[in-house]
Amino acid sequence: MSAIRVLHVDDESDIREVVAMSLELDPGFSVRGCGSGEEGLAAANESPPDLILLDVMMPVMDGPTMLAHLRQNPRTADIPVAFMTARAQKSDLAHFKLLGAVGAIIKPFDPLTLAELVRGHLHAARFDTAGNHFLPRLRTAANTLADYRQTLSRDPISSVTLEGLQSYAHKLAGAAGLFGFQEVSLEASSLEESLIDRRAGRGTPGAIEARLDALLVCLACK
């Protein structure tokens, strides 16, 4: 397995040295250090890393400005970036997320746990990417469920339709929950419960249709 390539950008040479030593104690990491935002942009464009550790406060070009430039370049737009900062207020961390960072590592950090923190941010970034790739499936699901809705309006007691819709709702609830679309998962689970009730001779008339309509509205917002 190839090493995780980390680009670390910080104007303080001693911090760059500590980060490199901390991560390279783990053979799973390869670290390249840069002393400025401009140098970091050039390095990222030359050889895109798996993740960038980026200082917030730097002269000439600070971390948020460098991140903005990274996102404007198609070659570097998708590189996960984690800020390294002493600013640990919740409002600061929320702001970093809004800027497009996957998170932040707070200074001072424990050199012995830095590799674990970096791996956590990289895993989170990969999970977010997988969630974005799941969006087209949600659009396909909306079309499939709309077809089921039309079929139900013609024959609300078709055992084949009810069984097929229950299976589809079950799979959608699980996949949507896995990729972080909790509202979709909850609506699909509610639909599945209504289908189970109707197939067992329980439930109220129109419950399935109401739950299916609610799920379609939820999907339309994605």
Residue frames as qw, qx, qy, qz and C-alpha x, y, z in Angstrom:
[[0.000, 0.889, 0.458, 0.000, 0.00, 0.00, 0.00],
 [0.407, 0.502, -0.035, 0.762, 1.40, 3.41, -0.94],
 [0.293, -0.289, -0.480, 0.775, 2.05, 6.01, 1.75],
 [0.033, 0.885, 0.461, -0.055, -0.44, 8.77, 2.51],
 [0.463, 0.275, 0.068, 0.840, 1.03, 11.90, 0.91],
 [0.232, -0.852, -0.394, 0.256, 0.63, 14.95, 3.15],
 [0.363, 0.524, 0.018, 0.770, 1.50, 18.51, 2.16],
 [0.427, -0.694, -0.415, 0.405, 2.11, 20.68, 5.24],
 [0.280, 0.636, 0.115, 0.710, 2.07, 24.47, 4.78],
 [0.499, -0.813, -0.231, 0.192, 3.29, 26.63, 7.67],
 [0.319, 0.857, -0.205, 0.348, 5.60, 29.65, 7.79],
 [0.480, -0.719, 0.469, -0.183, 7.22, 28.38, 11.02],
 [0.553, 0.454, -0.697, -0.050, 10.08, 26.02, 10.17],
 [0.108, -0.262, 0.861, -0.421, 10.15, 24.43, 13.64],
 [0.688, 0.155, 0.424, -0.568, 6.47, 23.48, 13.36],
 [0.752, 0.463, -0.348, -0.314, 7.06, 21.99, 9.92],
 [0.286, 0.435, -0.836, 0.172, 9.90, 19.93, 11.39],
 [0.371, -0.100, 0.757, -0.529, 7.78, 18.66, 14.28],
 [0.778, 0.303, 0.147, -0.530, 4.89, 17.72, 11.97],
 [0.648, 0.496, -0.555, -0.164, 7.20, 15.89, 9.58],
 [0.099, 0.345, -0.879, 0.314, 8.90, 13.98, 12.41],
 [0.530, 0.009, 0.591, -0.609, 5.56, 13.13, 14.05],
 [0.816, 0.358, 0.026, -0.454, 3.92, 11.80, 10.90],
 [0.628, 0.525, -0.570, -0.075, 6.95, 10.02, 9.47],
 [0.305, -0.341, 0.823, -0.337, 7.32, 7.98, 12.64],
 [0.746, 0.276, 0.525, -0.303, 4.44, 6.15, 10.98],
 [0.328, -0.180, 0.720, 0.584, 5.65, 4.41, 7.81],
 [0.327, 0.596, 0.724, 0.111, 2.23, 5.02, 6.29],
 [0.100, 0.949, 0.182, -0.237, 2.97, 8.73, 5.78],
 [0.594, 0.172, 0.189, 0.763, 5.07, 10.79, 3.40],
 [0.111, -0.883, -0.299, 0.345, 5.33, 14.53, 4.23],
 [0.473, 0.391, 0.167, 0.772, 6.32, 17.54, 2.14],
 [0.251, -0.714, -0.364, 0.542, 6.67, 20.90, 3.87],
 [0.321, 0.595, 0.266, 0.687, 6.19, 24.37, 2.44],
 [0.340, -0.287, -0.389, 0.807, 6.87, 27.72, 4.13],
 [0.189, 0.280, 0.033, -0.941, 4.27, 29.90, 2.44],
 [0.629, 0.459, 0.474, -0.410, 0.89, 29.84, 0.77],
 [0.497, 0.707, -0.327, -0.382, 2.41, 30.58, -2.61],
 [0.064, 0.444, -0.891, -0.062, 4.89, 27.71, -2.26],
 [0.448, 0.098, 0.825, -0.329, 2.09, 25.45, -1.09],
 [0.656, 0.571, 0.163, -0.465, -0.08, 26.23, -4.10],
 [0.408, 0.640, -0.596, -0.263, 2.78, 25.42, -6.46],
 [0.109, -0.282, 0.946, -0.119, 3.53, 22.15, -4.67],
 [0.564, 0.267, 0.654, -0.427, -0.13, 21.08, -4.64],
 [0.642, 0.640, -0.063, -0.418, -0.47, 21.79, -8.34],
 [0.239, 0.597, -0.751, -0.149, 2.78, 20.02, -9.18],
 [0.376, 0.027, -0.926, 0.035, 1.96, 16.85, -7.27],
 [0.573, -0.459, -0.082, -0.674, -1.51, 16.80, -5.65],
 [0.017, 0.237, -0.877, 0.417, -1.26, 15.20, -2.18],
 [0.330, -0.396, -0.852, -0.089, -3.83, 13.06, -0.42],
 [0.347, -0.838, -0.414, 0.074, -4.36, 15.78, 2.21],
 [0.315, 0.560, -0.168, 0.748, -3.08, 19.27, 3.01],
 [0.487, -0.630, -0.430, 0.426, -2.35, 20.46, 6.55],
 [0.268, 0.627, 0.176, 0.710, -2.64, 24.23, 6.39],
 [0.293, -0.301, -0.424, 0.802, -1.69, 26.90, 8.91],
 [0.090, 0.847, 0.524, -0.002, -4.33, 29.61, 9.28],
 [0.092, -0.973, 0.044, 0.207, -2.17, 32.63, 10.11],
 [0.731, -0.011, 0.297, 0.615, 0.63, 33.19, 7.58],
 [0.032, -0.643, 0.101, 0.758, 2.08, 36.38, 6.08],
 [0.117, 0.273, -0.587, -0.753, 1.24, 37.49, 2.52],
 [0.618, -0.081, -0.555, -0.551, -1.19, 34.60, 1.91],
 [0.453, -0.279, 0.662, -0.528, -3.02, 33.14, 4.89],
 [0.252, 0.018, 0.968, 0.008, -4.56, 29.69, 5.06],
 [0.465, 0.577, 0.571, -0.353, -8.15, 30.59, 4.08],
 [0.357, 0.753, -0.244, -0.496, -6.86, 32.52, 1.07],
 [0.002, -0.389, 0.880, 0.273, -4.74, 29.58, -0.03],
 [0.376, 0.248, 0.878, -0.165, -7.74, 27.26, 0.37],
 [0.477, 0.701, 0.232, -0.477, -9.81, 29.56, -1.85],
 [0.262, 0.660, -0.566, -0.419, -7.11, 29.39, -4.54],
 [0.204, -0.153, 0.965, 0.059, -6.97, 25.61, -4.25],
 [0.457, 0.443, 0.713, -0.295, -10.70, 25.34, -4.83],
 [0.423, 0.755, -0.039, -0.500, -10.48, 27.53, -7.95],
 [0.168, 0.542, -0.760, -0.318, -7.97, 25.20, -9.64],
 [0.901, 0.051, -0.183, -0.390, -9.52, 22.01, -11.10],
 [0.656, 0.315, -0.650, 0.221, -6.29, 20.13, -10.40],
 [0.218, 0.128, -0.707, 0.661, -6.40, 20.92, -6.66],
 [0.460, -0.348, -0.091, -0.812, -10.11, 21.60, -6.07],
 [0.852, -0.294, -0.309, -0.304, -10.87, 18.24, -4.47],
 [0.520, 0.222, -0.659, 0.496, -7.82, 17.91, -2.21],
 [0.571, -0.711, -0.411, 0.001, -8.96, 17.59, 1.43],
 [0.248, 0.539, -0.320, 0.739, -7.62, 20.41, 3.62],
 [0.611, -0.637, -0.443, 0.159, -7.37, 20.44, 7.41],
 [0.047, 0.854, -0.191, 0.481, -6.41, 23.67, 9.12],
 [0.678, -0.217, -0.474, 0.518, -3.83, 23.71, 11.91],
 [0.061, -0.682, -0.039, -0.728, -4.61, 26.50, 14.33],
 [0.200, -0.056, -0.690, 0.693, -4.61, 27.71, 17.91],
 [0.423, -0.054, 0.028, -0.904, -8.10, 29.16, 17.35],
 [0.129, -0.085, -0.987, 0.032, -10.28, 26.52, 18.95],
 [0.394, 0.205, 0.385, -0.809, -13.59, 28.33, 19.46],
 [0.504, 0.367, 0.781, -0.034, -16.65, 26.52, 18.09],
 [0.401, 0.839, 0.147, -0.336, -17.40, 29.51, 15.87],
 [0.019, 0.694, -0.612, -0.379, -13.90, 29.29, 14.38],
 [0.341, -0.087, 0.924, 0.149, -14.22, 25.58, 13.68],
 [0.491, 0.607, 0.596, -0.187, -17.64, 26.08, 12.10],
 [0.268, 0.859, -0.158, -0.407, -16.20, 28.86, 9.93],
 [0.151, -0.480, 0.796, 0.337, -13.40, 26.58, 8.73],
 [0.445, 0.251, 0.859, 0.029, -15.97, 23.99, 7.67],
 [0.416, 0.798, 0.314, -0.303, -17.90, 26.64, 5.75],
 [0.084, 0.776, -0.460, -0.424, -14.70, 27.54, 3.93],
 [0.839, 0.377, -0.327, -0.215, -14.46, 23.95, 2.72],
 [0.070, 0.510, -0.820, 0.251, -11.99, 22.43, 5.18],
 [0.689, -0.176, -0.687, -0.149, -12.59, 18.88, 6.39],
 [0.683, -0.662, -0.292, 0.099, -11.74, 19.99, 9.93],
 [0.080, 0.857, -0.349, 0.370, -9.00, 21.41, 12.11],
 [0.799, -0.145, -0.429, 0.396, -6.12, 20.21, 14.26],
 [0.295, -0.942, -0.045, -0.157, -5.67, 22.39, 17.31],
 [0.544, 0.402, -0.437, 0.593, -2.24, 23.72, 18.30],
 [0.009, 0.546, -0.835, -0.076, -0.50, 22.68, 20.43],
 [0.904, 0.062, -0.249, -0.341, -1.04, 19.09, 19.30],
 [0.731, -0.436, 0.525, 0.001, 0.30, 15.83, 20.69],
 [0.267, 0.583, -0.672, -0.371, 2.99, 14.58, 18.25],
 [0.196, -0.124, 0.972, -0.049, 2.25, 10.99, 19.26],
 [0.421, 0.470, 0.735, -0.250, -1.39, 11.20, 18.16],
 [0.223, 0.573, -0.213, -0.759, -0.99, 13.46, 15.13],
 [0.096, 0.135, -0.869, -0.466, -0.96, 10.56, 12.64],
 [0.066, 0.413, 0.896, -0.150, -4.24, 9.28, 14.09],
 [0.183, 0.668, 0.291, -0.660, -5.83, 12.75, 13.80],
 [0.180, 0.462, -0.506, -0.706, -4.70, 13.13, 10.20],
 [0.038, -0.081, -0.961, -0.260, -6.05, 9.69, 9.29],
 [0.136, 0.546, 0.724, -0.398, -9.37, 10.66, 10.87],
 [0.237, 0.653, -0.012, -0.719, -9.64, 13.79, 8.74],
 [0.140, 0.305, -0.755, -0.563, -8.72, 11.85, 5.60],
 [0.039, 0.273, 0.961, 0.011, -11.36, 9.21, 6.31],
 [0.192, 0.641, 0.478, -0.569, -13.95, 11.94, 6.92],
 [0.202, 0.554, -0.340, -0.733, -13.04, 13.55, 3.60],
 [0.098, 0.083, -0.911, -0.391, -13.40, 10.26, 1.74],
 [0.100, 0.448, 0.853, -0.248, -16.76, 9.67, 3.40],
 [0.223, 0.656, 0.169, -0.701, -17.96, 13.13, 2.34],
 [0.179, 0.390, -0.633, -0.645, -16.88, 12.39, -1.22],
 [0.010, -0.161, -0.979, -0.127, -18.77, 9.11, -1.17],
 [0.171, 0.585, 0.616, -0.500, -21.86, 11.00, 0.03],
 [0.244, 0.593, -0.192, -0.743, -21.58, 13.41, -2.90],
 [0.150, 0.192, -0.855, -0.458, -21.34, 10.46, -5.27],
 [0.102, 0.328, 0.919, -0.196, -24.54, 9.10, -3.70],
 [0.267, 0.445, 0.183, -0.835, -26.56, 12.15, -4.78],
 [0.386, 0.211, -0.597, -0.670, -27.25, 10.84, -8.31],
 [0.214, -0.168, -0.962, 0.010, -28.68, 7.69, -6.75],
 [0.114, 0.426, 0.590, -0.676, -31.11, 9.83, -4.77],
 [0.364, 0.386, -0.207, -0.822, -32.30, 11.43, -8.00],
 [0.366, 0.062, -0.856, -0.361, -32.81, 8.00, -9.52],
 [0.080, -0.267, -0.882, 0.381, -34.68, 6.96, -6.39],
 [0.276, 0.388, 0.251, -0.842, -37.04, 9.93, -6.77],
 [0.464, 0.255, -0.514, -0.675, -37.94, 8.82, -10.30],
 [0.324, -0.041, -0.944, -0.044, -38.45, 5.20, -9.22],
 [0.012, 0.325, 0.739, -0.590, -40.62, 6.20, -6.27],
 [0.369, 0.333, -0.027, -0.867, -42.69, 8.51, -8.48],
 [0.463, 0.100, -0.748, -0.465, -43.40, 5.52, -10.71],
 [0.216, -0.204, -0.912, 0.281, -44.46, 3.51, -7.65],
 [0.180, 0.314, 0.413, -0.836, -46.73, 6.39, -6.64],
 [0.484, 0.232, -0.355, -0.765, -48.53, 6.29, -9.99],
 [0.431, -0.010, -0.889, -0.157, -48.90, 2.51, -9.78],
 [0.080, -0.241, -0.792, 0.555, -50.38, 2.78, -6.28],
 [0.334, 0.267, 0.126, -0.895, -52.90, 5.37, -7.43],
 [0.580, 0.139, -0.555, -0.580, -54.18, 2.81, -9.96],
 [0.831, -0.187, -0.512, -0.110, -54.02, -0.27, -7.72],
 [0.216, -0.711, 0.445, -0.500, -53.37, 0.47, -4.01],
 [0.807, -0.337, 0.407, -0.264, -53.64, -3.20, -2.96],
 [0.806, 0.465, -0.366, -0.013, -51.35, -4.85, -5.51],
 [0.844, -0.494, 0.157, 0.139, -49.23, -7.33, -3.52],
 [0.787, 0.267, 0.106, 0.546, -46.47, -7.17, -6.12],
 [0.168, 0.779, -0.011, 0.604, -46.30, -3.37, -5.94],
 [0.556, -0.784, 0.107, -0.254, -46.40, -3.28, -2.15],
 [0.910, -0.272, 0.138, 0.280, -43.68, -5.92, -1.82],
 [0.657, 0.426, 0.082, 0.617, -41.45, -4.21, -4.38],
 [0.040, -0.835, 0.032, -0.547, -41.91, -0.80, -2.77],
 [0.730, -0.675, 0.095, -0.060, -41.17, -2.19, 0.69],
 [0.876, -0.047, 0.123, 0.464, -37.92, -3.74, -0.50],
 [0.430, 0.612, 0.071, 0.660, -36.93, -0.50, -2.26],
 [0.313, -0.858, 0.032, -0.407, -37.73, 1.64, 0.80],
 [0.854, -0.492, 0.082, 0.149, -35.71, -0.69, 3.03],
 [0.771, 0.150, 0.115, 0.608, -32.61, -0.47, 0.83],
 [0.184, 0.742, 0.076, 0.640, -32.94, 3.30, 0.44],
 [0.542, -0.817, 0.004, -0.196, -33.25, 3.81, 4.20],
 [0.861, -0.352, 0.121, 0.346, -30.05, 1.87, 4.84],
 [0.641, 0.318, 0.168, 0.678, -27.98, 3.46, 2.07],
 [0.007, 0.828, 0.109, 0.551, -29.15, 7.01, 2.78],
 [0.640, -0.767, 0.036, -0.041, -28.34, 6.63, 6.48],
 [0.857, -0.136, 0.130, 0.479, -24.90, 5.26, 5.69],
 [0.495, 0.364, 0.184, 0.767, -24.01, 8.25, 3.51],
 [0.202, -0.198, -0.321, 0.904, -25.31, 10.85, 5.93],
 [0.297, -0.245, -0.351, -0.854, -28.72, 11.64, 4.44],
 [0.016, 0.109, 0.861, -0.497, -30.55, 11.08, 7.71],
 [0.469, 0.281, 0.226, -0.806, -33.80, 12.82, 6.77],
 [0.619, 0.269, -0.548, -0.495, -34.16, 10.64, 3.67],
 [0.300, 0.101, -0.935, 0.160, -33.34, 7.55, 5.73],
 [0.204, 0.163, 0.684, -0.681, -36.01, 8.39, 8.33],
 [0.584, 0.318, -0.022, -0.747, -38.68, 9.06, 5.70],
 [0.563, 0.254, -0.726, -0.301, -37.85, 5.83, 3.87],
 [0.126, 0.017, -0.920, 0.371, -38.01, 3.90, 7.16],
 [0.395, 0.235, 0.449, -0.766, -41.43, 5.40, 7.91],
 [0.638, 0.317, -0.357, -0.604, -42.63, 4.38, 4.47],
 [0.406, 0.181, -0.896, -0.014, -41.33, 0.85, 5.03],
 [0.112, 0.089, 0.802, -0.580, -43.21, 0.63, 8.35],
 [0.553, 0.302, 0.146, -0.763, -46.45, 1.74, 6.67],
 [0.603, 0.309, -0.615, -0.403, -45.98, -0.89, 3.98],
 [0.198, 0.087, -0.944, 0.251, -45.37, -3.59, 6.58],
 [0.326, 0.190, 0.585, -0.718, -48.59, -2.56, 8.36],
 [0.638, 0.333, -0.126, -0.682, -50.70, -2.62, 5.19],
 [0.536, 0.269, -0.771, -0.214, -49.36, -5.97, 4.07],
 [0.141, -0.034, -0.907, 0.395, -50.20, -7.34, 7.53],
 [0.248, -0.605, -0.692, -0.305, -53.75, -5.95, 7.37],
 [0.348, -0.649, -0.391, 0.551, -53.01, -3.10, 9.78],
 [0.263, -0.097, 0.173, 0.944, -52.55, 0.63, 9.40],
 [0.286, 0.652, 0.379, -0.591, -54.82, 3.42, 8.20],
 [0.615, 0.609, 0.437, 0.245, -56.03, 4.07, 4.65],
 [0.305, 0.921, 0.001, 0.241, -53.77, 6.46, 2.75],
 [0.583, -0.746, 0.241, 0.211, -50.84, 6.05, 5.14],
 [0.744, -0.013, 0.418, 0.521, -48.52, 4.60, 2.50],
 [0.395, 0.720, 0.321, 0.471, -49.40, 7.29, -0.01],
 [0.232, -0.968, 0.004, -0.098, -48.84, 10.03, 2.59],
 [0.672, -0.568, 0.347, 0.325, -45.45, 8.60, 3.61],
 [0.685, 0.247, 0.441, 0.526, -44.42, 8.14, -0.01],
 [0.203, 0.889, 0.212, 0.351, -45.38, 11.74, -0.82],
 [0.424, -0.889, 0.156, 0.076, -43.35, 12.96, 2.17],
 [0.742, -0.260, 0.424, 0.450, -40.32, 10.98, 0.96],
 [0.542, 0.556, 0.388, 0.497, -40.67, 12.42, -2.55],
 [0.054, -0.980, -0.052, -0.185, -40.77, 15.96, -1.11],
 [0.618, -0.683, 0.302, 0.245, -37.65, 15.18, 0.94],
 [0.727, 0.049, 0.463, 0.505, -35.81, 13.86, -2.14],
 [0.367, 0.809, 0.302, 0.345, -36.81, 16.90, -4.17],
 [0.241, -0.965, 0.107, 0.000, -34.84, 19.07, -1.75],
 [0.741, -0.407, 0.382, 0.373, -31.57, 17.16, -2.35]]
